[in-house]
Amino acid sequence: MSELLNLNRLIFFTTVFDTGSFTAAGDRLGVAKAVVSHQVAKLEEELGVTLLTRTTRRLHATEEGRLFRERCVSILREAESAFAEVSQRTVEPTGVLTLTAPLDYGSAVVARTIATYLATYPHMRVDVVFDDDISDLVAERLDLSIRVGWLSDSSHRARRFGTFEQYLVATPSVAERIQADLSPADAGNLPWIANGALKNALRWTFSRNATETVTVEARPVMKTDKTPAAYACTLAGIGVAVFPDYMVEADFRAGKLVPLFPQWSLPAGGIYAVFPPARFRPAKVRMFLDLLIAAERNRREMSGFRGGPKNGST
């Protein structure tokens, strides 16, 4: 059955039909006359019909040959069109881009990137889900998943394109109530807001000068299930919480939040693009990822808090 799908033999046959001879067909296709004759003979053998009758002077198409030639032209035209369409998709994005991202990073960075993407490619459409839950790329037919933090084992391919720092933060009024000489060792007694969206929201390790580490177990005054909820409660002055830099850098500039223990660091995380299994990435994904990488690079370069608070600036 696979032999019947050999498009090359259709090309040999239609070329012989159009040129009227094996010699002329071989010249047009750049192969020997014997190759053309053999391929057409194999095609007739597979179909079980005679397509061309041969005389000493010329070839004649049978009725079956004329009918088959019409179908072959249609098949080859469709194949050429399909090839051109897929090839074009490697150059110009088309269709609908489907992706997911965490709510916090999606709101801070991905949303603006989508705006740039649609302005650059106005014929495109984007379907996006901002959610902290990890989606099944294959089951939900997603083109791309943006994930932040630390990736678990996965059969999918991932590309790390950015990093983020974490800060323990509070409003200035809450920070004023905390003793100036308080150290991370005393942090467990602070009024923590636990973020249930994190894998471990109550255990944190602070480090300094690559030699000192302090691990604390937080005792929360409240717990929320989503990062935006923890963020809103922190801004309301309820307590302290840990957030990635992309969520709080604007609040640092505006004086709404300040970092606690600025000489100490919390573990930094990665920002990843995760793809479903595929050998090639369509243009719609590659073009969007290029814009997202540029946006992330610009964010890091423009941020005054890339190490700023850790040098004591509050």
Secondary structure, DSSP 8 states (H G I E B T S, - for coil): -GGGG-HHHHHHHHHHHHHSSHHHHHHHHTS-HHHHHHHHHHHHHHHTS--EEE-SS-EEE-HHHHHHHHHHHHHHHHHHHHHHHHHHHTTS--SEEEEEE-HHHIIIIIHHHHHHHHHH-TT-EEEEEE-SS---TTTTT-SEEEEEE-----SSEEEEEEEE-EEEEE-HHHHHHS-TT--GGGGGGS-EEEETTSSSSSEEEEEETTTEEEEEE--EEEEESSHHHHHHHHHTTS-BEEEEHHHHHHHHHHTS-EESSTTSB---EEEEEEE-S-SS--HHHHHHHHHHHHHHHHHHHH-TTSSTGGGT--
